[in-house]
Structure formats: C-alpha cells, structure tokens
Amino acid sequence: MSLQRKRIVEIEDCAGQQVVVSTKDWVYIGKLEVITSGELIINVGDLLLTVNREDVDNVLVK
C-alpha cells in the first residue's frame, strides 16, 4: 500500500474532528467539516473553505 493511499484513508476518518491540515503553502488548525472524493471542506471563522485533496500534504487529528 502506498503512503498516499494510507493518508487518504486517514483523512476520511477525520470528518467532524479538530485537525491540523498542512499543504506546501499553509497550515490550518480547526474543524474538518466535510470530505468529498476530491475536496476537503474546512471551517475558517464564519467561512467554509474548499481545499483540493491533492494539495493536502498531511492531516493530523488534534
């Protein structure tokens, strides 16, 4: 099993939890609202931000 495949499975288990999401450009600490097949939706203040799943380097449960 590739490392990327394992990472995606872990992301799917994190919906609704407080997480740390990192990409090559930024780090987000907060609630992971929804996960779709190609995107993560995170809560940033009063806004919901959609992030392409391929851009995510790592997701850790806080």
C-alpha positions in Angstrom: 0.0 0.0 0.0 1.4 3.4 -0.9 1.8 6.1 1.6 -0.6 8.4 -0.2 -3.4 5.7 -0.1 -2.9 5.4 3.7 -3.1 9.2 4.0 -6.4 9.4 2.2 -8.0 6.7 4.4 -6.9 8.7 7.5 -8.4 11.9 6.1 -11.8 10.2 5.6 -11.7 9.2 9.3 -11.2 12.8 10.4 -14.5 14.4 9.3 -16.1 16.4 12.0 -12.9 16.4 14.2 -10.4 19.1 15.1 -7.4 18.7 12.9 -4.2 20.1 11.6 -4.2 20.3 7.8 -0.9 21.2 6.0 -0.1 22.0 2.4 3.1 23.3 0.9 1.8 26.9 1.4 0.0 26.9 4.7 -1.1 25.1 7.9 -4.7 25.1 9.2 -5.8 24.2 12.7 -9.5 23.8 13.2 -12.5 21.7 12.3 -12.6 19.5 9.2 -16.3 19.8 8.2 -16.8 17.5 5.2 -14.8 15.3 2.9 -15.7 14.6 -0.7 -14.0 12.4 -3.2 -11.8 15.3 -4.4 -12.0 18.0 -1.7 -11.8 18.8 2.0 -14.1 21.5 3.4 -12.7 23.3 6.4 -14.2 25.9 8.8 -12.3 29.2 8.8 -14.2 31.5 11.2 -17.6 32.1 9.6 -16.4 30.8 6.2 -16.2 27.3 4.7 -13.0 26.8 2.6 -12.8 24.1 0.0 -9.3 22.6 -0.5 -8.3 20.3 -3.3 -7.4 16.9 -1.7 -4.3 16.6 -3.9 -2.9 19.8 -2.4 -3.0 18.4 1.1 0.3 17.1 2.4 -0.8 15.9 5.8 -3.8 15.8 8.2 -3.4 15.1 11.9 -6.2 14.8 14.5 -5.7 17.4 17.2 
